[in-house]
């Protein structure tokens, strides 16, 4: 099949592109290659994608004409929309970047899918949509109406926008609520990357809320495999569904939302200990209060995911961190 993968130079997008190509599909990957973090890392990810079936186009999601022309030129059958302005804390200081990439960009993708009869749109949402929810594990049956960061609010908005297009135009859409993705080729703004860089450099690491947080850390290969399997699970309309009796993750429209997480939350201090073991050194820790926009705990209920694809993320955090450290030392030669 012919796929569009947005954010193809990104952490998840580059892995998903490789997974699709290994299965014999054709992939057009787009990315605007912005400087939110090291552009050289993005180029290095693209260099890994060696296939005659891969075409890369530098393109900005917020450019309506460019996205329309992209859909017009390529006969995409399915779209995996992973491009977004990421980061909870960055959204506090740079809110307009999130409106452009995550709201306008998502609308442009939806319009492309509408006008070109795309058979399935999968798009990145986030565990951050659970916001002030305290009941664990987080379930897609739960309400997610109280986000605590603009980033989370844009991801919730993406789900709402997608439902509207599923309802109005019959476009099958699947939202992917990712839980703290980590692993080789990860983003430099994420905790594991920042901790590793600082510890190797002999610097202290910032530990928020005095380490009293838990995250459902999910290894990148498990994320890519879940997406690869879900792209064949095309949502169908359910005429018996009602708002009063149905799950918010389903609809009378061809719309679905899934959690993609490891379902085994790990405390931040245990995560740091696993990294210290992998690096063979002890970190100097700068204990700090909770940051605005953060949540205390995340944990994914993935029963619905397993039911439809027969797979759920399960890579152990210690093993995943070892693989990341091996990659980091090789890539940065440290």
N, C-alpha and C positions, 0 to 999 in steps of 0.2 A: 504494500500500500504506500501511498504518498502522504507523508506527515509534515505538518508545520510544527516545529518546536521553538517556542519563544524562550529567550534567555539561554540560548544554546552554549554560550561561553561561561555560563554560571555554574555554580557548584552542582546543583541537581540537574540542570538542563544538559550539561555535558555528559553526565553519566547516563541519563535517559536516552540521549541521542546515540551513544555507543551501544546501548542495549537494543534499541530498535534496529540499528544497522547490522548488528550481529545476527539478527533474525531475518535479514534479507530485505528489509524495507528501505524505501527511499525517504530521505530526510532533508528538508530545507530548514536550516537553523538561522534564526535572527537574534541579534543582540545589539544594543547601542554602544557597548564597550565604554560605558561612562567611568569616571574616575572616583567613584564612591570608595573603591579600594584598588589596589595595585592592578593596573591594566595588563602588566606583563604576565600575571597569573592567569588572566582570562585568555590571553593569546596562547599561553602554554597548554591550557585545557583544549583549545581548538586544535593545536598541533597534534594532540593525541588522537583526534578523530580522523583517521586515515581511511577513507573509503571513497570510491568513485560514485557512490550513491548519496554522498553528502555534499550539499551546497550551502555555503555560508553567505549571508547578506547582512551587512551592517545597516541597521534600521532602528528608528526610535518608535516605540509603541504609540507615543502621543501624536505622531505625525499621521493625521487622518488620511491624507492623500497617498502617502507611501504605503500604509497598510492596505488601503483599498486596492492599490495597484499590485501589491504582492499577491493578494487573493485572486485578482483578475488574471495574473500571469501564470500562476501555478494551480493546477487542478488538485487541490488538497482534498483528501478524503476524511482525514481526522486531524484534530489540532490538540496539541498538548501545550498549554499556556502556563509557563513557569516564570516568565519575566516579571519582575516587580521591583520597586524600591524596597529593599529589606531593612530590617533593624528597628527595634522598639525605641531605643534611646535617641537615635538619629531623627526619628519622627517628631520628637519634642522640639528640636531646634530647626528642622527643615521641613515644615508641614507641607509646603507647596510641591515639593518633589514627590510626595506621596499622592497628592491629588492628580498630578500629571501622569505618572507612571501607572498607578494602581487603579485610578478611577477612569480617567480619559483613555488610558491605554487598554483597559479591560473592555470599555465600551467599543473601542475600535475593533477589537478582536471579535466581540459579539456581533457587530455589524457585518464583519467579513463572513462569519459563519452563517448569518442570516441570509445574505445575498448569494451565497455559493453552496447552499444545501449541504453543509458539513454533517457527516453522519454521527460524529461524536466529538464533543469538546470536553477535555479534562483540564482543570485549572487549579492552580495552587491557592489553597486557603491556608489557615494556620491554627495551631492550638491556642494562639493568643486570643482567638475570638471568645474563649470561655471566660476571660476577664475575671469578674468578681465571683464566679462560681466556686463553691467550696466542696460540693459533693464529689467524691472521687470513687472510681475513675470517671473522667469526663466522658459523657455519652452523647452521641449525636441526637439522642432523644431529648436532651436537655435544651432549655432556652439559652440563647447566647446574645442577650440584649444589653449587656452591661460591660462593654470593653473598657480597658484602662489605658489604652494608648491609641493614638491616631492610626498607627500601623494596623492594629487589630480592627479598628473601626473600618478601615478601607477593605480589609479582608472579609468582614461581615457584609459590607456593601457589595463586594464581588459576588457573594452567594445570592444576595437579594436580586442583583441585576441579572444574574444567570437564570434565576427562577422566572423572572419576568419574561426573558426571551424563550425559555422552555415553554412557558404557558402561552405566549402570544404566537410563536412561530414554530412550535414543535421541535425545537433544537434539543437533542439529548445532551444534557450537561452533567458533569460529575465534579464535585468539589472535593479537594484533597486537603484535609487538615493535618499538616505535618507537625510532628512533635520533635523539637530540638534535634535537628539533623546534624550529624558530625561524621568525620572520616577524612581519608585522603582527598586532597584537592579542595578542602573546605575554605570557607570565607575567613579572611584575616580579622574581621570584626567580631567573630564568635569566640566564646570563652576558651575553648580548647586551643585554638590557634594563638590567642593572646597569652594564655598561660605558658604554652610551650616556648614561644619566642622569649618571654621574660625570664623564665627559669634558665634556659640555655645561656642567656645573656648575663645571668647572675643578678637580675633585678627582682624586686618584690612583685607579688601579684595582688591585685585588688579582689577581695572576697566580700561580696555584698551580703547584707543582712547577717553578718558574722557567720556566714556559711549555713545558716538555718533555712535552706531551701532544698527542694527536690525537683528533679527534672526527669522526664521520660525520654532519655537520650536514645536516638534512633539512628542506626548505622546506614550510611549512604547506599550501600548495595541493596539493603532491604527495602529502602525507599524506591529505588529504581525498579526492582523486581515487582513490587506492589503496583506501581504505575503501569508497567508493561502488561501485567495480567489484567488490570482494570480496564485497559483500553478496549478489550474485547467484551467487557460487560456493559452493554449499552442500555441505559435506563429506558424503561417503557412506561407509558401513561398508566395510571391506576384510577379507573373511573369510580371505584368504591372509596377512595381516599377522601377524608374531610379534615379540615383544620381542627375540628373538635376531637376527633378520634385518632388521627394519624400522627406519625412522627414528623417533627420539623425537618428531618433528613430526607423525607420522601414527599411525594406530591401527586396530585391528579395529573400533573404534567410530567414529561420524561426528564425528571430531575432527581439527583441523588447526591448525598454528602457522606464521606467516610473519614473516620480517623485513621491515620497511618502512624502508629507509634509502637514502641517496644513492649509496652504494658508492664514494665518492671522499673518503676521510678527509683532513681539513685540519688542519695544526698549529695549536695555539692562537695562536702568534705571528702566523701568516699570517692568521688570523681577525681578530685585533686590528688588523693592518695594513689589512685590507679595510675595517674600521670606521673607522679613522683617515682613510682616503681618502674614504669617504662623508661624513664629518663635516668634512673639510677641516682637521683639526688633529691634533696628536700627543699621545698620552696619556702622562701620568706614571705609571710602572708600579712597583707595590710588589711585588717578587718574594718569593714565600712558598714554604714547603715543601708537599709533598703533603698533602692533607686526608684524614682518615679516611673510608672509604667510597668514595673515588674510584678510578677505574681509569685506567691509562695511555693505552690506545688503544681505539677502537671502529671497527669496519668491518663493513658488512653484506653478506653474500652474499644477493643478491635473485633468484637464478636461478629459484627455485621460484615466487616472486611473479610474475615476468615470464611464466613458462610458463602460468599460469592466467588472467592478466588482460591480457597483452600491453602492459603499461605498467610503468615503474619510475621512481621519483623521479630527476630529473636537473637541477633548477634549480641554476645556478652560484651558489656562495656569495657572490661579489661582487655579483651581481645581486640575490640575496635580501636581502643586508644593505642595499643601496641602497633597496630597497622598504620595509624596516623603518624605516630612518632617516627616509624621507619620511613614513611614517605617524606615527612618534613626534613629529616636529616639528609636524605638523598637529594631532595629538590633544592634545598638551601645550602647543601654541602657543609653542614655543621655537626 
